[in-house]
Amino acid sequence: MKKSKILMLAAALAAVACDPAGPGMITVESGACDLVVNCSYGATKAVGQSQTAEIKINNLSVFVFRTDSGHKLDASAWSGSGESSLQIRCTIGEKIVYVLANAAADYTYQIRCEADLLALSSSLTDNGLSNLFMMGKVTQTLSGTSCALTVPVMRLVSSVRLEKISNMMEANGYRADNLFTVNAVYLTNVVGTWALDGSTDPRTLGESGWLARLEKQPGSLICDEAVNRVVNYGQELNEPHTFYAFPNACELKEDPVWSQRSTMLVVEATLDGVKYYYPVAVGPLDANKQYVINNFIIRRPGSNHPWEVVHKTDVTVQIEVMPWSEPRNVNEDI
């Protein structure tokens, strides 16, 4: 009897040593649950890029963590079926459930706690026009042998859309036909990596974490380098362009020596045989928001370099900012 009590005490002490919660704080859960996780998302219609592509799911990961100390992994699953739901078997009780859509890899083999997951980052080059990374989190108490849970997901990137370019040259000498050609449209000074825990600070992010520093860099998400359309005076180029970039609240700079700075939308054009640039700041950029330029009106020759911001008298731009899920109008005149 005495020996039995000693063994029971030893087992209890061992349990306490493995659980950092300590005596009196150990959460005992029993029972398994077949959990169906659905991810939901909202998107306004995008110009120059289909809504279907922006919400397309190519793979889905679900991670279920306990809420006790350490937030250890309870269960995880990955699917490359392209479906927006996934079934996973976990235990009942209060859980933290994460959903990743279009992750760069199957991380289920390397995640053992919530901290492991939040230590990951997303690279813009791992995203695609129909492969935008999305993420969501819900804390929920699970009960019963089966249940369903909806987790709203959001994109880490923001969307920059240019709908129309207009040639409204003020000087008569620039109004002749075939004098003005739009060559390319692109983003510069683009944040290229983002931590899942939201800790990324573009102001301190090194050069390797940025794309298109000062100048054009090919890439489907940030550049259309082959527009090459003649736009005569009084006409419009109605070929919408949609680009994507991670959040960036850095200040505007025009120094030709690169340093952390605001993301720019650049229209590159040729006027009377001379190359000009029309860069405008589109920030601060926030995740999962759209920045829509309804009309990019060009009135005079632009800058000589893509990092030199044009004057307000040379180009008129109005930016409309809206969440991807719930449209709202916030106009910013530049």
DRENDONU-667653 format. One record per residue (C-alpha): x, y negated, z negated; residue in three letters. Coordinates in Angstrom, 2 decimals. Layout:
<dodos>
<dodo x="X" y="Y" z="Z" r="Ala"/>
...
</dodos>
This chain:
<dodos>
<dodo x="0.00" y="0.00" z="0.00" r="Met"/>
<dodo x="2.86" y="-2.32" z="-0.93" r="Lys"/>
<dodo x="4.73" y="-1.41" z="2.26" r="Lys"/>
<dodo x="1.61" y="-2.12" z="4.34" r="Ser"/>
<dodo x="1.25" y="-5.60" z="2.86" r="Lys"/>
<dodo x="4.89" y="-6.38" z="3.62" r="Ile"/>
<dodo x="4.44" y="-5.35" z="7.26" r="Leu"/>
<dodo x="1.30" y="-7.48" z="7.57" r="Met"/>
<dodo x="3.13" y="-10.50" z="6.12" r="Leu"/>
<dodo x="6.05" y="-10.01" z="8.50" r="Ala"/>
<dodo x="3.71" y="-9.88" z="11.49" r="Ala"/>
<dodo x="2.02" y="-13.09" z="10.38" r="Ala"/>
<dodo x="5.34" y="-14.88" z="9.98" r="Leu"/>
<dodo x="6.43" y="-13.73" z="13.43" r="Ala"/>
<dodo x="3.24" y="-15.11" z="14.95" r="Ala"/>
<dodo x="3.84" y="-18.47" z="13.31" r="Val"/>
<dodo x="7.43" y="-18.59" z="14.58" r="Ala"/>
<dodo x="6.27" y="-18.06" z="18.21" r="Cys"/>
<dodo x="3.60" y="-20.72" z="17.99" r="Asp"/>
<dodo x="4.92" y="-24.28" z="17.34" r="Pro"/>
<dodo x="1.50" y="-25.30" z="16.07" r="Ala"/>
<dodo x="2.39" y="-23.85" z="12.68" r="Gly"/>
<dodo x="0.20" y="-22.34" z="9.93" r="Pro"/>
<dodo x="-3.43" y="-23.33" z="9.98" r="Gly"/>
<dodo x="-3.25" y="-24.65" z="13.58" r="Met"/>
<dodo x="-3.13" y="-21.42" z="15.56" r="Ile"/>
<dodo x="-5.91" y="-21.27" z="18.12" r="Thr"/>
<dodo x="-7.21" y="-17.76" z="18.61" r="Val"/>
<dodo x="-9.08" y="-17.19" z="21.84" r="Glu"/>
<dodo x="-10.63" y="-14.00" z="23.06" r="Ser"/>
<dodo x="-12.42" y="-12.99" z="26.19" r="Gly"/>
<dodo x="-11.66" y="-13.41" z="29.87" r="Ala"/>
<dodo x="-13.40" y="-15.67" z="32.35" r="Cys"/>
<dodo x="-13.68" y="-15.44" z="36.12" r="Asp"/>
<dodo x="-13.38" y="-19.12" z="37.03" r="Leu"/>
<dodo x="-14.29" y="-20.51" z="40.46" r="Val"/>
<dodo x="-12.54" y="-23.84" z="41.01" r="Val"/>
<dodo x="-13.89" y="-26.17" z="43.69" r="Asn"/>
<dodo x="-12.05" y="-29.30" z="44.74" r="Cys"/>
<dodo x="-14.05" y="-32.35" z="45.80" r="Ser"/>
<dodo x="-12.92" y="-35.45" z="47.63" r="Tyr"/>
<dodo x="-14.45" y="-38.48" z="49.28" r="Gly"/>
<dodo x="-13.29" y="-40.32" z="52.35" r="Ala"/>
<dodo x="-14.54" y="-43.19" z="54.42" r="Thr"/>
<dodo x="-14.28" y="-42.80" z="58.17" r="Lys"/>
<dodo x="-10.74" y="-43.61" z="59.27" r="Ala"/>
<dodo x="-10.05" y="-45.44" z="62.51" r="Val"/>
<dodo x="-7.25" y="-43.99" z="64.61" r="Gly"/>
<dodo x="-7.27" y="-40.80" z="62.58" r="Gln"/>
<dodo x="-10.15" y="-38.40" z="61.99" r="Ser"/>
<dodo x="-11.79" y="-37.98" z="58.60" r="Gln"/>
<dodo x="-11.63" y="-34.23" z="59.16" r="Thr"/>
<dodo x="-7.85" y="-34.39" z="59.38" r="Ala"/>
<dodo x="-7.50" y="-36.58" z="56.29" r="Glu"/>
<dodo x="-9.43" y="-34.18" z="54.07" r="Ile"/>
<dodo x="-8.21" y="-30.96" z="55.67" r="Lys"/>
<dodo x="-7.03" y="-28.31" z="53.21" r="Ile"/>
<dodo x="-4.34" y="-25.91" z="54.37" r="Asn"/>
<dodo x="-3.46" y="-24.43" z="51.00" r="Asn"/>
<dodo x="-4.80" y="-24.69" z="47.47" r="Leu"/>
<dodo x="-3.13" y="-24.14" z="44.09" r="Ser"/>
<dodo x="-4.87" y="-23.89" z="40.73" r="Val"/>
<dodo x="-3.09" y="-24.05" z="37.36" r="Phe"/>
<dodo x="-4.90" y="-23.44" z="34.06" r="Val"/>
<dodo x="-3.08" y="-24.59" z="30.92" r="Phe"/>
<dodo x="-3.91" y="-24.17" z="27.26" r="Arg"/>
<dodo x="-4.46" y="-27.28" z="25.15" r="Thr"/>
<dodo x="-2.37" y="-26.14" z="22.20" r="Asp"/>
<dodo x="1.18" y="-27.40" z="21.62" r="Ser"/>
<dodo x="3.28" y="-27.11" z="24.75" r="Gly"/>
<dodo x="0.29" y="-26.75" z="27.09" r="His"/>
<dodo x="1.47" y="-23.33" z="28.18" r="Lys"/>
<dodo x="0.24" y="-21.70" z="31.36" r="Leu"/>
<dodo x="-2.83" y="-19.51" z="30.99" r="Asp"/>
<dodo x="-3.28" y="-18.56" z="34.65" r="Ala"/>
<dodo x="-2.41" y="-19.76" z="38.15" r="Ser"/>
<dodo x="-3.29" y="-18.89" z="41.74" r="Ala"/>
<dodo x="-2.43" y="-20.00" z="45.28" r="Trp"/>
<dodo x="-4.27" y="-19.54" z="48.56" r="Ser"/>
<dodo x="-3.36" y="-20.41" z="52.12" r="Gly"/>
<dodo x="-6.82" y="-19.61" z="53.50" r="Ser"/>
<dodo x="-7.74" y="-23.27" z="54.05" r="Gly"/>
<dodo x="-10.78" y="-23.02" z="51.76" r="Glu"/>
<dodo x="-11.64" y="-25.74" z="49.22" r="Ser"/>
<dodo x="-12.33" y="-23.29" z="46.41" r="Ser"/>
<dodo x="-10.35" y="-20.59" z="44.64" r="Leu"/>
<dodo x="-11.25" y="-17.93" z="42.07" r="Gln"/>
<dodo x="-8.93" y="-17.34" z="39.16" r="Ile"/>
<dodo x="-9.12" y="-15.12" z="36.07" r="Arg"/>
<dodo x="-8.23" y="-16.88" z="32.84" r="Cys"/>
<dodo x="-9.22" y="-16.90" z="29.16" r="Thr"/>
<dodo x="-12.08" y="-18.82" z="27.60" r="Ile"/>
<dodo x="-11.69" y="-21.93" z="25.48" r="Gly"/>
<dodo x="-10.57" y="-25.50" z="26.15" r="Glu"/>
<dodo x="-8.32" y="-25.67" z="29.17" r="Lys"/>
<dodo x="-6.52" y="-28.23" z="31.35" r="Ile"/>
<dodo x="-7.12" y="-27.36" z="35.00" r="Val"/>
<dodo x="-5.01" y="-28.81" z="37.82" r="Tyr"/>
<dodo x="-5.68" y="-28.47" z="41.53" r="Val"/>
<dodo x="-3.04" y="-29.13" z="44.19" r="Leu"/>
<dodo x="-4.05" y="-29.24" z="47.84" r="Ala"/>
<dodo x="-1.51" y="-29.06" z="50.67" r="Asn"/>
<dodo x="1.48" y="-28.60" z="48.38" r="Ala"/>
<dodo x="4.84" y="-28.13" z="50.08" r="Ala"/>
<dodo x="5.25" y="-24.65" z="48.55" r="Ala"/>
<dodo x="3.63" y="-22.02" z="46.35" r="Asp"/>
<dodo x="4.75" y="-23.19" z="42.91" r="Tyr"/>
<dodo x="2.91" y="-20.51" z="40.92" r="Thr"/>
<dodo x="6.14" y="-18.56" z="40.40" r="Tyr"/>
<dodo x="8.02" y="-21.43" z="38.75" r="Gln"/>
<dodo x="5.36" y="-23.11" z="36.58" r="Ile"/>
<dodo x="5.06" y="-21.96" z="32.95" r="Arg"/>
<dodo x="3.68" y="-25.08" z="31.29" r="Cys"/>
<dodo x="2.11" y="-28.42" z="32.18" r="Glu"/>
<dodo x="5.48" y="-30.18" z="31.91" r="Ala"/>
<dodo x="6.89" y="-27.92" z="34.63" r="Asp"/>
<dodo x="4.10" y="-28.94" z="36.98" r="Leu"/>
<dodo x="4.40" y="-32.66" z="36.27" r="Leu"/>
<dodo x="8.16" y="-32.49" z="36.87" r="Ala"/>
<dodo x="7.48" y="-31.79" z="40.55" r="Leu"/>
<dodo x="7.43" y="-34.47" z="43.22" r="Ser"/>
<dodo x="5.90" y="-34.85" z="46.67" r="Ser"/>
<dodo x="7.91" y="-35.91" z="49.70" r="Ser"/>
<dodo x="6.25" y="-37.99" z="52.41" r="Leu"/>
<dodo x="8.01" y="-35.86" z="55.02" r="Thr"/>
<dodo x="6.17" y="-32.80" z="53.63" r="Asp"/>
<dodo x="2.86" y="-34.53" z="54.35" r="Asn"/>
<dodo x="1.26" y="-34.54" z="57.79" r="Gly"/>
<dodo x="-1.59" y="-36.18" z="59.66" r="Leu"/>
<dodo x="-3.77" y="-33.18" z="58.76" r="Ser"/>
<dodo x="-1.76" y="-32.10" z="55.73" r="Asn"/>
<dodo x="-2.03" y="-34.87" z="53.13" r="Leu"/>
<dodo x="-1.09" y="-33.82" z="49.60" r="Phe"/>
<dodo x="-3.93" y="-34.13" z="47.07" r="Met"/>
<dodo x="-4.06" y="-33.57" z="43.33" r="Met"/>
<dodo x="-6.66" y="-33.52" z="40.56" r="Gly"/>
<dodo x="-7.04" y="-32.66" z="36.87" r="Lys"/>
<dodo x="-9.95" y="-31.80" z="34.57" r="Val"/>
<dodo x="-10.05" y="-30.81" z="30.90" r="Thr"/>
<dodo x="-12.93" y="-28.41" z="30.26" r="Gln"/>
<dodo x="-14.07" y="-25.85" z="27.71" r="Thr"/>
<dodo x="-14.64" y="-22.55" z="29.49" r="Leu"/>
<dodo x="-17.10" y="-20.00" z="28.11" r="Ser"/>
<dodo x="-18.78" y="-16.84" z="29.28" r="Gly"/>
<dodo x="-17.49" y="-14.16" z="31.58" r="Thr"/>
<dodo x="-17.81" y="-16.34" z="34.66" r="Ser"/>
<dodo x="-18.10" y="-20.06" z="35.34" r="Cys"/>
<dodo x="-17.51" y="-22.69" z="38.00" r="Ala"/>
<dodo x="-15.65" y="-25.97" z="37.79" r="Leu"/>
<dodo x="-15.36" y="-28.90" z="40.22" r="Thr"/>
<dodo x="-12.09" y="-30.84" z="40.17" r="Val"/>
<dodo x="-11.99" y="-34.15" z="42.07" r="Pro"/>
<dodo x="-8.71" y="-34.54" z="43.95" r="Val"/>
<dodo x="-7.07" y="-37.69" z="45.30" r="Met"/>
<dodo x="-4.28" y="-38.35" z="47.75" r="Arg"/>
<dodo x="-1.00" y="-39.67" z="46.41" r="Leu"/>
<dodo x="-0.47" y="-41.70" z="49.58" r="Val"/>
<dodo x="-2.21" y="-44.88" z="50.68" r="Ser"/>
<dodo x="-3.48" y="-45.43" z="54.21" r="Ser"/>
<dodo x="-2.57" y="-48.44" z="56.36" r="Val"/>
<dodo x="-4.80" y="-48.89" z="59.41" r="Arg"/>
<dodo x="-4.39" y="-51.34" z="62.25" r="Leu"/>
<dodo x="-7.53" y="-51.45" z="64.33" r="Glu"/>
<dodo x="-6.90" y="-54.17" z="66.91" r="Lys"/>
<dodo x="-4.16" y="-56.47" z="68.29" r="Ile"/>
<dodo x="-5.21" y="-59.69" z="70.02" r="Ser"/>
<dodo x="-3.16" y="-61.94" z="72.31" r="Asn"/>
<dodo x="-4.19" y="-65.52" z="71.54" r="Met"/>
<dodo x="-1.03" y="-67.43" z="72.49" r="Met"/>
<dodo x="-1.33" y="-71.14" z="71.71" r="Glu"/>
<dodo x="1.08" y="-72.37" z="74.40" r="Ala"/>
<dodo x="-0.08" y="-72.37" z="78.02" r="Asn"/>
<dodo x="3.37" y="-71.22" z="79.11" r="Gly"/>
<dodo x="2.79" y="-67.82" z="77.43" r="Tyr"/>
<dodo x="-0.62" y="-67.21" z="78.95" r="Arg"/>
<dodo x="0.40" y="-65.77" z="82.32" r="Ala"/>
<dodo x="-0.62" y="-62.19" z="83.10" r="Asp"/>
<dodo x="1.78" y="-59.32" z="82.37" r="Asn"/>
<dodo x="3.87" y="-61.54" z="80.08" r="Leu"/>
<dodo x="3.14" y="-59.84" z="76.74" r="Phe"/>
<dodo x="3.60" y="-56.11" z="76.00" r="Thr"/>
<dodo x="3.06" y="-54.33" z="72.69" r="Val"/>
<dodo x="5.91" y="-51.80" z="72.49" r="Asn"/>
<dodo x="5.50" y="-50.15" z="69.10" r="Ala"/>
<dodo x="3.68" y="-50.29" z="65.76" r="Val"/>
<dodo x="5.19" y="-48.93" z="62.54" r="Tyr"/>
<dodo x="5.80" y="-49.24" z="58.81" r="Leu"/>
<dodo x="9.13" y="-50.19" z="57.28" r="Thr"/>
<dodo x="10.44" y="-49.96" z="53.71" r="Asn"/>
<dodo x="8.34" y="-46.91" z="52.92" r="Val"/>
<dodo x="8.59" y="-45.10" z="49.58" r="Val"/>
<dodo x="9.36" y="-41.53" z="50.62" r="Gly"/>
<dodo x="9.01" y="-39.54" z="47.39" r="Thr"/>
<dodo x="6.57" y="-39.60" z="44.47" r="Trp"/>
<dodo x="6.63" y="-37.82" z="41.10" r="Ala"/>
<dodo x="3.45" y="-35.93" z="40.18" r="Leu"/>
<dodo x="3.51" y="-37.42" z="36.68" r="Asp"/>
<dodo x="3.28" y="-40.92" z="38.19" r="Gly"/>
<dodo x="6.63" y="-42.02" z="36.77" r="Ser"/>
<dodo x="8.12" y="-43.16" z="40.10" r="Thr"/>
<dodo x="9.18" y="-46.80" z="40.04" r="Asp"/>
<dodo x="10.04" y="-48.00" z="43.56" r="Pro"/>
<dodo x="11.95" y="-50.94" z="42.06" r="Arg"/>
<dodo x="14.59" y="-48.52" z="40.75" r="Thr"/>
<dodo x="14.28" y="-45.78" z="43.38" r="Leu"/>
<dodo x="17.56" y="-45.20" z="45.24" r="Gly"/>
<dodo x="18.00" y="-45.49" z="49.00" r="Glu"/>
<dodo x="17.55" y="-41.75" z="49.51" r="Ser"/>
<dodo x="13.99" y="-42.09" z="48.20" r="Gly"/>
<dodo x="13.01" y="-44.57" z="50.94" r="Trp"/>
<dodo x="12.19" y="-44.22" z="54.63" r="Leu"/>
<dodo x="12.52" y="-46.77" z="57.46" r="Ala"/>
<dodo x="14.71" y="-49.15" z="55.49" r="Arg"/>
<dodo x="14.46" y="-52.51" z="57.29" r="Leu"/>
<dodo x="13.97" y="-50.93" z="60.71" r="Glu"/>
<dodo x="11.87" y="-48.47" z="62.69" r="Lys"/>
<dodo x="12.22" y="-44.76" z="61.89" r="Gln"/>
<dodo x="10.43" y="-42.10" z="63.95" r="Pro"/>
<dodo x="7.79" y="-40.07" z="62.13" r="Gly"/>
<dodo x="4.13" y="-39.39" z="62.80" r="Ser"/>
<dodo x="3.00" y="-40.77" z="59.43" r="Leu"/>
<dodo x="4.79" y="-44.11" z="59.68" r="Ile"/>
<dodo x="5.53" y="-44.86" z="63.32" r="Cys"/>
<dodo x="4.06" y="-45.04" z="66.82" r="Asp"/>
<dodo x="7.07" y="-45.98" z="68.91" r="Glu"/>
<dodo x="5.53" y="-45.48" z="72.35" r="Ala"/>
<dodo x="2.57" y="-47.87" z="72.62" r="Val"/>
<dodo x="3.86" y="-49.87" z="75.62" r="Asn"/>
<dodo x="0.62" y="-51.63" z="76.51" r="Arg"/>
<dodo x="0.33" y="-54.96" z="78.36" r="Val"/>
<dodo x="-2.09" y="-57.29" z="76.58" r="Val"/>
<dodo x="-2.89" y="-60.41" z="78.59" r="Asn"/>
<dodo x="-3.96" y="-63.69" z="77.04" r="Tyr"/>
<dodo x="-7.44" y="-63.52" z="75.55" r="Gly"/>
<dodo x="-7.46" y="-59.72" z="75.58" r="Gln"/>
<dodo x="-7.31" y="-57.12" z="72.82" r="Glu"/>
<dodo x="-5.52" y="-53.82" z="72.38" r="Leu"/>
<dodo x="-8.16" y="-51.56" z="70.89" r="Asn"/>
<dodo x="-5.97" y="-48.55" z="70.12" r="Glu"/>
<dodo x="-6.23" y="-48.00" z="66.34" r="Pro"/>
<dodo x="-3.19" y="-46.80" z="64.40" r="His"/>
<dodo x="-3.24" y="-45.14" z="60.99" r="Thr"/>
<dodo x="-0.12" y="-44.76" z="58.86" r="Phe"/>
<dodo x="0.55" y="-43.35" z="55.38" r="Tyr"/>
<dodo x="2.92" y="-44.38" z="52.58" r="Ala"/>
<dodo x="3.37" y="-43.79" z="48.87" r="Phe"/>
<dodo x="2.47" y="-46.60" z="46.44" r="Pro"/>
<dodo x="4.74" y="-49.64" z="46.45" r="Asn"/>
<dodo x="4.40" y="-52.85" z="44.43" r="Ala"/>
<dodo x="7.87" y="-54.25" z="45.14" r="Cys"/>
<dodo x="8.15" y="-57.93" z="46.01" r="Glu"/>
<dodo x="8.59" y="-59.32" z="49.50" r="Leu"/>
<dodo x="12.20" y="-59.86" z="50.60" r="Lys"/>
<dodo x="13.80" y="-61.00" z="53.87" r="Glu"/>
<dodo x="17.43" y="-60.21" z="53.05" r="Asp"/>
<dodo x="19.04" y="-58.26" z="55.95" r="Pro"/>
<dodo x="20.97" y="-56.20" z="53.38" r="Val"/>
<dodo x="18.46" y="-53.58" z="52.25" r="Trp"/>
<dodo x="17.17" y="-53.48" z="48.70" r="Ser"/>
<dodo x="13.90" y="-52.25" z="47.22" r="Gln"/>
<dodo x="11.10" y="-54.32" z="48.74" r="Arg"/>
<dodo x="7.48" y="-54.36" z="49.87" r="Ser"/>
<dodo x="6.23" y="-52.09" z="52.65" r="Thr"/>
<dodo x="5.77" y="-53.91" z="55.96" r="Met"/>
<dodo x="3.57" y="-53.30" z="58.98" r="Leu"/>
<dodo x="5.48" y="-54.29" z="62.12" r="Val"/>
<dodo x="4.14" y="-54.95" z="65.59" r="Val"/>
<dodo x="7.06" y="-54.85" z="68.02" r="Glu"/>
<dodo x="6.46" y="-56.63" z="71.33" r="Ala"/>
<dodo x="8.10" y="-58.10" z="74.41" r="Thr"/>
<dodo x="7.20" y="-61.64" z="75.45" r="Leu"/>
<dodo x="8.57" y="-63.00" z="78.73" r="Asp"/>
<dodo x="11.35" y="-60.39" z="78.65" r="Gly"/>
<dodo x="12.41" y="-61.11" z="75.04" r="Val"/>
<dodo x="11.89" y="-58.63" z="72.17" r="Lys"/>
<dodo x="10.02" y="-60.03" z="69.16" r="Tyr"/>
<dodo x="8.85" y="-58.58" z="65.87" r="Tyr"/>
<dodo x="5.72" y="-59.39" z="63.86" r="Tyr"/>
<dodo x="6.24" y="-57.96" z="60.32" r="Pro"/>
<dodo x="3.63" y="-58.54" z="57.61" r="Val"/>
<dodo x="3.55" y="-57.26" z="54.04" r="Ala"/>
<dodo x="0.73" y="-54.82" z="53.33" r="Val"/>
<dodo x="1.23" y="-54.32" z="49.61" r="Gly"/>
<dodo x="0.99" y="-53.83" z="46.84" r="Pro"/>
<dodo x="0.02" y="-50.33" z="47.94" r="Leu"/>
<dodo x="-1.94" y="-48.08" z="45.58" r="Asp"/>
<dodo x="-2.54" y="-44.35" z="45.88" r="Ala"/>
<dodo x="-5.69" y="-43.12" z="47.59" r="Asn"/>
<dodo x="-6.63" y="-46.55" z="48.95" r="Lys"/>
<dodo x="-7.03" y="-47.81" z="52.51" r="Gln"/>
<dodo x="-5.53" y="-51.05" z="53.76" r="Tyr"/>
<dodo x="-7.36" y="-52.02" z="56.92" r="Val"/>
<dodo x="-6.22" y="-54.75" z="59.31" r="Ile"/>
<dodo x="-9.26" y="-55.41" z="61.44" r="Asn"/>
<dodo x="-7.53" y="-57.80" z="63.83" r="Asn"/>
<dodo x="-3.84" y="-58.66" z="64.24" r="Phe"/>
<dodo x="-3.95" y="-61.98" z="66.12" r="Ile"/>
<dodo x="-0.67" y="-63.07" z="67.75" r="Ile"/>
<dodo x="-0.36" y="-66.79" z="68.56" r="Arg"/>
<dodo x="3.36" y="-67.48" z="69.13" r="Arg"/>
<dodo x="6.71" y="-65.73" z="69.61" r="Pro"/>
<dodo x="7.62" y="-63.64" z="66.58" r="Gly"/>
<dodo x="10.78" y="-63.01" z="64.57" r="Ser"/>
<dodo x="14.13" y="-61.85" z="65.92" r="Asn"/>
<dodo x="14.42" y="-58.97" z="63.44" r="His"/>
<dodo x="11.87" y="-56.58" z="61.88" r="Pro"/>
<dodo x="12.77" y="-57.72" z="58.35" r="Trp"/>
<dodo x="12.09" y="-61.42" z="59.02" r="Glu"/>
<dodo x="8.50" y="-62.17" z="58.06" r="Val"/>
<dodo x="6.55" y="-64.20" z="60.63" r="Val"/>
<dodo x="4.93" y="-67.52" z="59.77" r="His"/>
<dodo x="1.18" y="-67.78" z="59.22" r="Lys"/>
<dodo x="0.99" y="-70.08" z="62.23" r="Thr"/>
<dodo x="2.46" y="-67.36" z="64.46" r="Asp"/>
<dodo x="0.16" y="-64.49" z="63.50" r="Val"/>
<dodo x="-3.18" y="-64.24" z="61.70" r="Thr"/>
<dodo x="-3.89" y="-61.08" z="59.73" r="Val"/>
<dodo x="-6.67" y="-60.14" z="57.35" r="Gln"/>
<dodo x="-6.29" y="-57.05" z="55.18" r="Ile"/>
<dodo x="-9.32" y="-55.26" z="53.75" r="Glu"/>
<dodo x="-8.58" y="-53.04" z="50.76" r="Val"/>
<dodo x="-10.90" y="-50.19" z="49.82" r="Met"/>
<dodo x="-10.78" y="-46.88" z="47.97" r="Pro"/>
<dodo x="-10.95" y="-43.84" z="50.20" r="Trp"/>
<dodo x="-13.98" y="-42.55" z="48.33" r="Ser"/>
<dodo x="-16.03" y="-45.65" z="47.47" r="Glu"/>
<dodo x="-15.75" y="-48.46" z="50.05" r="Pro"/>
<dodo x="-15.45" y="-51.98" z="48.73" r="Arg"/>
<dodo x="-14.28" y="-55.14" z="50.42" r="Asn"/>
<dodo x="-11.34" y="-57.17" z="49.11" r="Val"/>
<dodo x="-9.96" y="-59.53" z="51.76" r="Asn"/>
<dodo x="-6.38" y="-60.80" z="51.66" r="Glu"/>
<dodo x="-5.46" y="-63.48" z="54.19" r="Asp"/>
<dodo x="-1.83" y="-63.58" z="55.28" r="Ile"/>
</dodos>
